[in-house]
Amino acid sequence: MGLLLLIEFISQRQGVAQSVMLWLLLAGALALTYWECRERDYRLKVLLWWVSFVALTHVVGYLVLRLVPRSESES
């Protein structure tokens, strides 16, 4: 994800604000996942599984949203 954000930053000048926001959203999602798993007293292995699952799905979701072609009116 970091490499994609770097490429986007190089190709677009407004990439800094988008990159920071995406990293903050990913960090927030991971923090909420960690918090929820800790409240439920999951074992460390289960907690790490959930955190990695959330991270991977967010990265895949980001890729899908970037690859979906935009209509001409939105460009």
Distance bins in CASP14 RR format, pairs under 12 A and 6 or more apart:
PFRMAT RR
TARGET T0000
AUTHOR 0000-0000-0000
RMODE 2
METHOD distances of the structure
MODEL  1
1 7 0 0 0 0 0 1 0 0 0 0 0
1 8 0 0 0 0 0 1 0 0 0 0 0
1 19 0 0 0 0 1 0 0 0 0 0 0
1 22 1 0 0 1 0 0 0 0 0 0 0
1 23 0 0 0 0 1 0 0 0 0 0 0
1 25 0 0 0 0 0 1 0 0 0 0 0
1 26 1 0 0 1 0 0 0 0 0 0 0
1 27 0 0 0 0 0 1 0 0 0 0 0
1 55 0 0 0 0 1 0 0 0 0 0 0
1 56 0 0 0 0 0 1 0 0 0 0 0
1 57 0 0 0 0 0 1 0 0 0 0 0
1 58 0 0 0 0 1 0 0 0 0 0 0
1 59 1 0 1 0 0 0 0 0 0 0 0
1 60 0 0 0 0 1 0 0 0 0 0 0
1 61 0 0 0 0 0 1 0 0 0 0 0
1 62 1 0 0 1 0 0 0 0 0 0 0
1 63 0 0 0 0 1 0 0 0 0 0 0
1 66 0 0 0 0 0 1 0 0 0 0 0
2 8 0 0 0 0 1 0 0 0 0 0 0
2 9 0 0 0 0 1 0 0 0 0 0 0
2 19 0 0 0 0 1 0 0 0 0 0 0
2 22 0 0 0 0 1 0 0 0 0 0 0
2 23 0 0 0 0 1 0 0 0 0 0 0
2 26 0 0 0 0 1 0 0 0 0 0 0
2 59 0 0 0 0 1 0 0 0 0 0 0
2 62 0 0 0 0 0 1 0 0 0 0 0
2 63 0 0 0 0 0 1 0 0 0 0 0
3 9 0 0 0 0 0 1 0 0 0 0 0
3 10 0 0 0 0 0 1 0 0 0 0 0
3 19 0 0 0 0 0 1 0 0 0 0 0
3 59 0 0 0 0 0 1 0 0 0 0 0
3 62 0 0 0 0 0 1 0 0 0 0 0
3 63 0 0 0 0 0 1 0 0 0 0 0
4 10 0 0 0 0 0 1 0 0 0 0 0
4 11 0 0 0 0 0 1 0 0 0 0 0
4 15 0 0 0 0 0 1 0 0 0 0 0
4 18 0 0 0 0 0 1 0 0 0 0 0
4 19 0 0 0 0 1 0 0 0 0 0 0
4 22 0 0 0 0 1 0 0 0 0 0 0
4 23 0 0 0 0 0 1 0 0 0 0 0
4 59 0 0 0 0 1 0 0 0 0 0 0
4 60 0 0 0 0 0 1 0 0 0 0 0
4 61 0 0 0 0 0 1 0 0 0 0 0
4 62 1 0 0 1 0 0 0 0 0 0 0
4 63 1 0 0 1 0 0 0 0 0 0 0
4 65 0 0 0 0 0 1 0 0 0 0 0
4 66 1 0 0 1 0 0 0 0 0 0 0
4 67 0 0 0 0 0 1 0 0 0 0 0
5 11 0 0 0 0 0 1 0 0 0 0 0
5 12 0 0 0 0 0 1 0 0 0 0 0
5 15 1 0 0 1 0 0 0 0 0 0 0
5 16 0 0 0 0 1 0 0 0 0 0 0
5 17 0 0 0 0 0 1 0 0 0 0 0
5 18 1 0 0 1 0 0 0 0 0 0 0
5 19 1 0 1 0 0 0 0 0 0 0 0
5 20 0 0 0 0 1 0 0 0 0 0 0
5 21 0 0 0 0 0 1 0 0 0 0 0
5 22 1 0 0 1 0 0 0 0 0 0 0
5 23 1 0 0 1 0 0 0 0 0 0 0
5 26 0 0 0 0 0 1 0 0 0 0 0
5 59 0 0 0 0 0 1 0 0 0 0 0
5 62 0 0 0 0 1 0 0 0 0 0 0
5 63 0 0 0 0 0 1 0 0 0 0 0
5 66 0 0 0 0 0 1 0 0 0 0 0
6 12 0 0 0 0 0 1 0 0 0 0 0
6 15 0 0 0 0 1 0 0 0 0 0 0
6 16 0 0 0 0 0 1 0 0 0 0 0
6 18 0 0 0 0 0 1 0 0 0 0 0
6 19 0 0 0 0 1 0 0 0 0 0 0
6 22 0 0 0 0 0 1 0 0 0 0 0
6 23 0 0 0 0 0 1 0 0 0 0 0
7 15 0 0 0 0 0 1 0 0 0 0 0
7 19 0 0 0 0 0 1 0 0 0 0 0
7 66 0 0 0 0 0 1 0 0 0 0 0
8 14 0 0 0 0 1 0 0 0 0 0 0
8 15 1 0 1 0 0 0 0 0 0 0 0
8 16 0 0 0 0 1 0 0 0 0 0 0
8 17 0 0 0 0 0 1 0 0 0 0 0
8 18 1 0 0 1 0 0 0 0 0 0 0
8 19 1 0 0 1 0 0 0 0 0 0 0
8 20 0 0 0 0 0 1 0 0 0 0 0
8 21 0 0 0 0 0 1 0 0 0 0 0
8 22 0 0 0 0 1 0 0 0 0 0 0
8 62 0 0 0 0 0 1 0 0 0 0 0
8 63 0 0 0 0 0 1 0 0 0 0 0
8 66 0 0 0 0 1 0 0 0 0 0 0
9 15 1 0 1 0 0 0 0 0 0 0 0
9 16 1 0 0 1 0 0 0 0 0 0 0
9 17 0 0 0 0 0 1 0 0 0 0 0
9 18 0 0 0 0 1 0 0 0 0 0 0
9 19 1 0 1 0 0 0 0 0 0 0 0
9 20 0 0 0 0 0 1 0 0 0 0 0
9 22 0 0 0 0 0 1 0 0 0 0 0
9 23 0 0 0 0 0 1 0 0 0 0 0
10 16 0 0 0 0 0 1 0 0 0 0 0
10 19 0 0 0 0 0 1 0 0 0 0 0
11 18 0 0 0 0 0 1 0 0 0 0 0
11 19 0 0 0 0 0 1 0 0 0 0 0
11 66 0 0 0 0 0 1 0 0 0 0 0
12 18 1 0 0 1 0 0 0 0 0 0 0
12 19 0 0 0 0 1 0 0 0 0 0 0
12 66 0 0 0 0 0 1 0 0 0 0 0
13 19 0 0 0 0 0 1 0 0 0 0 0
14 20 0 0 0 0 0 1 0 0 0 0 0
14 21 0 0 0 0 0 1 0 0 0 0 0
15 21 0 0 0 0 1 0 0 0 0 0 0
15 22 0 0 0 0 1 0 0 0 0 0 0
15 23 0 0 0 0 0 1 0 0 0 0 0
16 22 0 0 0 0 0 1 0 0 0 0 0
16 23 0 0 0 0 0 1 0 0 0 0 0
17 23 0 0 0 0 0 1 0 0 0 0 0
17 24 0 0 0 0 0 1 0 0 0 0 0
18 24 0 0 0 0 0 1 0 0 0 0 0
18 25 0 0 0 0 0 1 0 0 0 0 0
18 62 0 0 0 0 0 1 0 0 0 0 0
18 65 0 0 0 0 0 1 0 0 0 0 0
18 66 0 0 0 0 0 1 0 0 0 0 0
19 25 0 0 0 0 0 1 0 0 0 0 0
19 26 0 0 0 0 0 1 0 0 0 0 0
19 62 0 0 0 0 0 1 0 0 0 0 0
20 26 0 0 0 0 0 1 0 0 0 0 0
20 27 0 0 0 0 0 1 0 0 0 0 0
21 27 0 0 0 0 0 1 0 0 0 0 0
21 28 0 0 0 0 0 1 0 0 0 0 0
21 62 0 0 0 0 0 1 0 0 0 0 0
22 28 0 0 0 0 0 1 0 0 0 0 0
22 29 0 0 0 0 0 1 0 0 0 0 0
22 58 0 0 0 0 1 0 0 0 0 0 0
22 59 0 0 0 0 0 1 0 0 0 0 0
22 61 0 0 0 0 0 1 0 0 0 0 0
22 62 1 0 0 1 0 0 0 0 0 0 0
22 63 0 0 0 0 0 1 0 0 0 0 0
22 65 0 0 0 0 0 1 0 0 0 0 0
22 66 0 0 0 0 0 1 0 0 0 0 0
23 29 0 0 0 0 0 1 0 0 0 0 0
23 30 0 0 0 0 0 1 0 0 0 0 0
23 55 0 0 0 0 0 1 0 0 0 0 0
23 58 0 0 0 0 0 1 0 0 0 0 0
23 59 0 0 0 0 0 1 0 0 0 0 0
23 62 0 0 0 0 0 1 0 0 0 0 0
24 30 0 0 0 0 0 1 0 0 0 0 0
24 31 0 0 0 0 0 1 0 0 0 0 0
25 31 0 0 0 0 0 1 0 0 0 0 0
25 32 0 0 0 0 0 1 0 0 0 0 0
25 54 0 0 0 0 0 1 0 0 0 0 0
25 55 0 0 0 0 0 1 0 0 0 0 0
25 58 1 0 0 1 0 0 0 0 0 0 0
25 59 0 0 0 0 0 1 0 0 0 0 0
25 61 0 0 0 0 0 1 0 0 0 0 0
25 62 0 0 0 0 1 0 0 0 0 0 0
26 32 0 0 0 0 0 1 0 0 0 0 0
26 33 0 0 0 0 0 1 0 0 0 0 0
26 51 0 0 0 0 0 1 0 0 0 0 0
26 54 0 0 0 0 1 0 0 0 0 0 0
26 55 1 0 0 1 0 0 0 0 0 0 0
26 56 0 0 0 0 0 1 0 0 0 0 0
26 57 0 0 0 0 0 1 0 0 0 0 0
26 58 1 0 1 0 0 0 0 0 0 0 0
26 59 0 0 0 0 1 0 0 0 0 0 0
26 61 0 0 0 0 0 1 0 0 0 0 0
26 62 0 0 0 0 1 0 0 0 0 0 0
27 33 0 0 0 0 0 1 0 0 0 0 0
27 34 0 0 0 0 0 1 0 0 0 0 0
27 51 0 0 0 0 0 1 0 0 0 0 0
27 54 0 0 0 0 0 1 0 0 0 0 0
27 55 0 0 0 0 0 1 0 0 0 0 0
27 58 0 0 0 0 0 1 0 0 0 0 0
28 34 0 0 0 0 1 0 0 0 0 0 0
28 35 0 0 0 0 1 0 0 0 0 0 0
28 36 0 0 0 0 0 1 0 0 0 0 0
28 51 0 0 0 0 0 1 0 0 0 0 0
28 54 0 0 0 0 1 0 0 0 0 0 0
28 55 0 0 0 0 0 1 0 0 0 0 0
28 58 0 0 0 0 1 0 0 0 0 0 0
29 35 0 0 0 0 0 1 0 0 0 0 0
29 36 0 0 0 0 0 1 0 0 0 0 0
29 50 0 0 0 0 0 1 0 0 0 0 0
29 51 0 0 0 0 1 0 0 0 0 0 0
29 53 0 0 0 0 0 1 0 0 0 0 0
29 54 1 0 1 0 0 0 0 0 0 0 0
29 55 0 0 0 0 1 0 0 0 0 0 0
29 56 0 0 0 0 0 1 0 0 0 0 0
29 57 0 0 0 0 1 0 0 0 0 0 0
29 58 1 0 1 0 0 0 0 0 0 0 0
29 59 0 0 0 0 0 1 0 0 0 0 0
29 61 0 0 0 0 0 1 0 0 0 0 0
29 62 0 0 0 0 0 1 0 0 0 0 0
30 36 0 0 0 0 0 1 0 0 0 0 0
30 37 0 0 0 0 0 1 0 0 0 0 0
30 47 0 0 0 0 0 1 0 0 0 0 0
30 48 0 0 0 0 0 1 0 0 0 0 0
30 50 0 0 0 0 1 0 0 0 0 0 0
30 51 1 0 1 0 0 0 0 0 0 0 0
30 52 0 0 0 0 1 0 0 0 0 0 0
30 53 0 0 0 0 0 1 0 0 0 0 0
30 54 1 0 0 1 0 0 0 0 0 0 0
30 55 1 0 0 1 0 0 0 0 0 0 0
30 56 0 0 0 0 0 1 0 0 0 0 0
30 57 0 0 0 0 0 1 0 0 0 0 0
30 58 0 0 0 0 1 0 0 0 0 0 0
30 59 0 0 0 0 0 1 0 0 0 0 0
31 37 0 0 0 0 0 1 0 0 0 0 0
31 38 0 0 0 0 0 1 0 0 0 0 0
31 51 0 0 0 0 1 0 0 0 0 0 0
31 54 0 0 0 0 0 1 0 0 0 0 0
31 55 0 0 0 0 0 1 0 0 0 0 0
32 38 0 0 0 0 0 1 0 0 0 0 0
32 39 0 0 0 0 0 1 0 0 0 0 0
32 50 0 0 0 0 0 1 0 0 0 0 0
32 51 0 0 0 0 0 1 0 0 0 0 0
32 54 0 0 0 0 1 0 0 0 0 0 0
32 58 0 0 0 0 0 1 0 0 0 0 0
33 39 0 0 0 0 0 1 0 0 0 0 0
33 40 0 0 0 0 0 1 0 0 0 0 0
33 42 0 0 0 0 0 1 0 0 0 0 0
33 46 0 0 0 0 0 1 0 0 0 0 0
33 47 0 0 0 0 1 0 0 0 0 0 0
33 48 0 0 0 0 0 1 0 0 0 0 0
33 49 0 0 0 0 0 1 0 0 0 0 0
33 50 1 0 1 0 0 0 0 0 0 0 0
33 51 1 0 1 0 0 0 0 0 0 0 0
33 52 0 0 0 0 1 0 0 0 0 0 0
33 53 0 0 0 0 1 0 0 0 0 0 0
33 54 1 0 1 0 0 0 0 0 0 0 0
33 55 0 0 0 0 1 0 0 0 0 0 0
33 56 0 0 0 0 0 1 0 0 0 0 0
33 57 0 0 0 0 0 1 0 0 0 0 0
33 58 0 0 0 0 0 1 0 0 0 0 0
34 40 0 0 0 0 0 1 0 0 0 0 0
34 42 0 0 0 0 0 1 0 0 0 0 0
34 44 0 0 0 0 0 1 0 0 0 0 0
34 46 0 0 0 0 0 1 0 0 0 0 0
34 47 1 0 0 1 0 0 0 0 0 0 0
34 48 0 0 0 0 1 0 0 0 0 0 0
34 50 0 0 0 0 1 0 0 0 0 0 0
34 51 1 0 0 1 0 0 0 0 0 0 0
34 52 0 0 0 0 0 1 0 0 0 0 0
34 54 0 0 0 0 1 0 0 0 0 0 0
34 55 0 0 0 0 0 1 0 0 0 0 0
35 42 0 0 0 0 0 1 0 0 0 0 0
35 47 0 0 0 0 0 1 0 0 0 0 0
35 50 0 0 0 0 0 1 0 0 0 0 0
35 51 0 0 0 0 0 1 0 0 0 0 0
35 54 0 0 0 0 0 1 0 0 0 0 0
36 42 0 0 0 0 1 0 0 0 0 0 0
36 46 0 0 0 0 0 1 0 0 0 0 0
36 47 0 0 0 0 1 0 0 0 0 0 0
36 50 0 0 0 0 1 0 0 0 0 0 0
36 51 0 0 0 0 0 1 0 0 0 0 0
36 54 0 0 0 0 1 0 0 0 0 0 0
37 43 0 0 0 0 1 0 0 0 0 0 0
37 44 0 0 0 0 1 0 0 0 0 0 0
37 45 0 0 0 0 0 1 0 0 0 0 0
37 46 1 0 0 1 0 0 0 0 0 0 0
37 47 1 0 1 0 0 0 0 0 0 0 0
37 48 0 0 0 0 1 0 0 0 0 0 0
37 49 0 0 0 0 1 0 0 0 0 0 0
37 50 1 0 1 0 0 0 0 0 0 0 0
37 51 1 0 0 1 0 0 0 0 0 0 0
37 52 0 0 0 0 0 1 0 0 0 0 0
37 53 0 0 0 0 0 1 0 0 0 0 0
37 54 0 0 0 0 1 0 0 0 0 0 0
38 44 0 0 0 0 0 1 0 0 0 0 0
38 46 0 0 0 0 0 1 0 0 0 0 0
38 47 1 0 0 1 0 0 0 0 0 0 0
38 50 0 0 0 0 0 1 0 0 0 0 0
38 51 0 0 0 0 0 1 0 0 0 0 0
39 47 0 0 0 0 0 1 0 0 0 0 0
40 46 0 0 0 0 1 0 0 0 0 0 0
40 47 0 0 0 0 1 0 0 0 0 0 0
40 50 0 0 0 0 1 0 0 0 0 0 0
41 47 0 0 0 0 1 0 0 0 0 0 0
42 48 0 0 0 0 1 0 0 0 0 0 0
42 49 0 0 0 0 1 0 0 0 0 0 0
42 50 1 0 0 1 0 0 0 0 0 0 0
42 51 0 0 0 0 0 1 0 0 0 0 0
43 49 0 0 0 0 1 0 0 0 0 0 0
43 50 0 0 0 0 0 1 0 0 0 0 0
44 50 0 0 0 0 0 1 0 0 0 0 0
44 51 0 0 0 0 0 1 0 0 0 0 0
45 51 0 0 0 0 0 1 0 0 0 0 0
45 52 0 0 0 0 0 1 0 0 0 0 0
46 52 0 0 0 0 0 1 0 0 0 0 0
46 53 0 0 0 0 0 1 0 0 0 0 0
47 53 0 0 0 0 0 1 0 0 0 0 0
47 54 0 0 0 0 0 1 0 0 0 0 0
48 54 0 0 0 0 0 1 0 0 0 0 0
48 55 0 0 0 0 0 1 0 0 0 0 0
49 55 0 0 0 0 0 1 0 0 0 0 0
49 56 0 0 0 0 0 1 0 0 0 0 0
50 56 0 0 0 0 0 1 0 0 0 0 0
50 57 0 0 0 0 0 1 0 0 0 0 0
51 57 0 0 0 0 0 1 0 0 0 0 0
51 58 0 0 0 0 0 1 0 0 0 0 0
52 58 0 0 0 0 0 1 0 0 0 0 0
52 59 0 0 0 0 0 1 0 0 0 0 0
53 59 0 0 0 0 0 1 0 0 0 0 0
53 60 0 0 0 0 0 1 0 0 0 0 0
54 60 0 0 0 0 0 1 0 0 0 0 0
54 61 0 0 0 0 0 1 0 0 0 0 0
55 61 0 0 0 0 0 1 0 0 0 0 0
55 62 0 0 0 0 0 1 0 0 0 0 0
56 62 0 0 0 0 0 1 0 0 0 0 0
56 63 0 0 0 0 0 1 0 0 0 0 0
57 63 0 0 0 0 0 1 0 0 0 0 0
57 64 0 0 0 0 0 1 0 0 0 0 0
58 64 0 0 0 0 0 1 0 0 0 0 0
58 65 0 0 0 0 0 1 0 0 0 0 0
59 65 0 0 0 0 0 1 0 0 0 0 0
59 66 0 0 0 0 0 1 0 0 0 0 0
60 66 0 0 0 0 0 1 0 0 0 0 0
60 67 0 0 0 0 0 1 0 0 0 0 0
61 67 0 0 0 0 1 0 0 0 0 0 0
61 68 0 0 0 0 0 1 0 0 0 0 0
62 68 0 0 0 0 0 1 0 0 0 0 0
68 74 0 0 0 0 0 1 0 0 0 0 0
69 75 0 0 0 0 0 1 0 0 0 0 0
END
